[in-house]
Amino acid sequence: MAHRKTGGTTQYGRDSASKRLGVKLFAGQKTKIGSILVRQRGTKYHPGRNVKKAADDSLYALKEGIVQFTKKSRIKFNGNRKKTTFVHVLQKSNKKQ
């Protein structure tokens, strides 16, 4: 019989690197074409005007402009209402009055 207990495995050392998710450009900030506005898993934020959703659910700008967030009440398929946040890129109007 062994007179010493065998060393067990440790529970530590398996932490993955953070993915740096979240809002990258906030309301009122200027954006360029192709700039990433939000990195997300799933659709917490939905694309609005001049914004497109990428394959990994990130939102990016289609035009130059200023970022705006809006909330809209939507009815889901089961009849429940839910507030949904949309991200828009508003273009400056170049018209002279």
C-alpha positions as CSV (number, residue, x, y, z in Angstrom):
1,M,0.0,0.0,0.0
2,A,1.2,3.4,-0.8
3,H,1.7,5.6,2.2
4,R,1.2,8.9,0.3
5,K,-2.0,10.1,-1.5
6,T,-1.7,10.6,-5.2
7,G,-1.8,14.1,-6.6
8,G,-5.2,14.9,-8.1
9,T,-5.8,17.1,-11.1
10,T,-6.3,20.8,-10.6
11,Q,-9.6,22.7,-11.4
12,Y,-7.8,25.8,-12.6
13,G,-6.1,26.8,-15.8
14,R,-9.0,26.5,-18.3
15,D,-10.1,30.1,-18.6
16,S,-10.6,31.4,-22.2
17,A,-9.6,34.9,-23.3
18,S,-12.5,37.5,-23.3
19,K,-14.1,38.2,-26.6
20,R,-14.3,42.0,-26.2
21,L,-18.0,42.2,-26.9
22,G,-20.3,45.2,-26.5
23,V,-21.0,48.6,-28.0
24,K,-17.9,50.1,-29.8
25,L,-19.4,53.4,-31.0
26,F,-22.0,55.2,-28.8
27,A,-24.8,57.6,-29.7
28,G,-23.6,60.9,-31.1
29,Q,-20.2,59.6,-32.3
30,K,-19.1,59.8,-35.9
31,T,-18.7,56.6,-37.9
32,K,-17.1,55.7,-41.2
33,I,-18.2,53.1,-43.8
34,G,-17.6,49.6,-42.5
35,S,-17.0,50.6,-38.9
36,I,-18.1,48.1,-36.3
37,L,-20.8,49.6,-34.1
38,V,-21.6,46.6,-31.8
39,R,-20.0,43.2,-31.2
40,Q,-22.6,40.7,-29.8
41,R,-23.7,37.1,-29.6
42,G,-27.3,36.9,-30.7
43,T,-29.3,40.0,-31.5
44,K,-29.5,42.2,-28.4
45,Y,-29.2,45.2,-30.7
46,H,-31.0,45.2,-34.1
47,P,-29.8,46.9,-37.3
48,G,-31.6,50.1,-38.3
49,R,-31.1,52.6,-41.0
50,N,-27.7,52.3,-42.8
51,V,-26.6,49.4,-40.5
52,K,-26.2,45.8,-41.5
53,K,-25.8,42.6,-39.4
54,A,-22.7,40.4,-40.0
55,A,-22.6,36.6,-39.9
56,D,-21.4,36.7,-36.2
57,D,-24.3,39.1,-35.3
58,S,-22.0,42.2,-35.2
59,L,-23.5,45.4,-36.5
60,Y,-21.5,47.6,-38.9
61,A,-22.1,50.9,-40.7
62,L,-23.1,51.1,-44.4
63,K,-22.6,54.9,-44.7
64,E,-20.8,57.7,-43.0
65,G,-22.7,59.5,-40.3
66,I,-23.6,59.8,-36.7
67,V,-24.7,56.8,-34.5
68,Q,-28.2,56.8,-33.0
69,F,-29.9,54.3,-30.7
70,T,-33.7,54.0,-30.6
71,K,-36.1,51.8,-28.7
72,K,-39.3,50.4,-30.3
73,S,-42.0,48.3,-28.8
74,R,-42.6,45.2,-30.9
75,I,-45.0,42.3,-30.7
76,K,-43.3,38.9,-30.7
77,F,-44.8,35.8,-32.3
78,N,-46.3,34.6,-29.0
79,G,-48.2,37.9,-28.6
80,N,-45.9,39.4,-25.9
81,R,-44.6,43.0,-26.2
82,K,-40.9,43.6,-26.0
83,K,-38.8,46.8,-26.2
84,T,-36.2,46.3,-28.9
85,T,-33.1,48.5,-29.4
86,F,-32.2,49.5,-32.9
87,V,-28.9,51.1,-34.0
88,H,-29.0,53.7,-36.8
89,V,-26.4,55.7,-38.7
90,L,-27.8,59.1,-39.6
91,Q,-26.3,60.9,-42.6
92,K,-25.8,64.7,-42.6
93,S,-27.9,66.4,-45.1
94,N,-25.9,68.5,-47.6
95,K,-28.9,70.6,-48.8
96,K,-28.6,74.4,-48.5
97,Q,-31.8,76.2,-47.5
